[in-house]
Amino acid sequence: MTKKKNTFAPWQEASQVRREDIIDEYLEVLGKTRVKVRNVTALAELVASHIKKVEGAPCDKATLMRNNRYKKKLLTYYADSLTPGSKALNP
C-alpha cells in the first residue's frame, strides 16, 4: 500500500510561513518593550493571543508549543531574554 500525496502540503506550508512571520514580528515588538515573562508557556500565551487578534481565528498556546518551528522561535526568544546571571537551561 502506498501513501497518497498530501494535497494540502502547499497550503499548510504557506500557513506556517505566514504564522512564523506574525510570531517574528510580535517577538520583535516584545523585545523592544519591558515585557517580562516567567516562562516559555507564558510567552506562548502572549503570542497565541496576538495571533488570534491578527488572524481572527482561534490559536491555542499548545499549538505553538507542539509545532517545532514555532517552539524553536519561542525558546530562542526566551533564552535570549534571560537577564545576565540567570540560570541557564543548559549550563
C-alpha positions in Angstrom: 0.0 0.0 0.0 1.4 3.4 -1.0 0.8 6.6 0.8 -1.3 9.2 -1.0 0.4 12.5 -1.7 -0.7 15.3 0.8 -2.6 17.6 -1.5 -2.8 20.2 1.3 1.0 20.4 1.8 1.5 23.7 -0.1 -1.4 25.3 1.8 0.0 24.0 5.1 3.5 25.3 4.3 2.2 28.7 3.4 0.1 28.9 6.5 3.1 28.0 8.7 5.3 30.6 7.0 2.6 33.3 7.4 2.2 32.4 11.1 6.0 32.4 11.6 6.1 35.9 10.2 3.4 37.0 12.7 5.4 35.4 15.5 8.7 37.0 14.4 7.1 40.5 14.2 5.5 40.2 17.6 8.6 38.9 19.3 10.5 41.8 17.8 7.9 44.2 19.4 8.2 42.4 22.7 12.0 42.7 22.6 11.7 46.5 22.4 9.4 46.7 25.4 9.9 45.9 29.0 7.5 42.9 29.0 9.0 40.1 31.0 7.6 36.6 31.1 8.0 34.0 33.7 8.4 31.0 31.4 8.0 29.9 27.8 4.4 28.9 28.4 3.5 32.4 29.4 5.3 33.7 26.3 3.3 31.2 24.2 0.1 32.6 25.8 1.0 36.1 24.8 1.9 35.1 21.3 -1.2 33.0 20.8 -3.5 35.9 21.9 -1.7 38.2 19.4 -2.1 35.6 16.6 -5.8 35.3 17.5 -6.2 39.0 17.1 -4.3 39.2 13.8 -5.8 36.1 12.1 -9.3 36.5 13.6 -9.3 32.8 14.3 -8.6 30.8 17.5 -4.9 30.0 18.3 -4.0 28.0 21.4 -0.7 28.1 23.2 -0.5 24.3 22.9 -0.4 24.6 19.1 2.7 26.9 19.4 4.4 24.6 21.8 3.7 21.4 19.8 4.9 22.8 16.4 8.7 22.5 16.3 9.1 25.6 14.1 7.1 27.8 16.4 8.5 26.3 19.6 12.1 26.9 18.4 11.3 30.6 17.9 9.7 30.9 21.4 12.6 29.1 23.1 15.2 31.1 21.4 13.5 34.4 22.3 13.0 33.3 25.9 16.7 32.2 26.2 17.9 35.4 24.7 15.7 37.5 27.0 17.1 35.9 30.2 18.9 38.5 32.3 22.6 38.0 32.9 23.2 35.9 36.0 20.0 33.8 35.4 20.2 30.1 35.5 20.8 28.7 32.0 18.6 25.9 30.7 21.7 24.1 29.6 24.7 25.0 31.8 
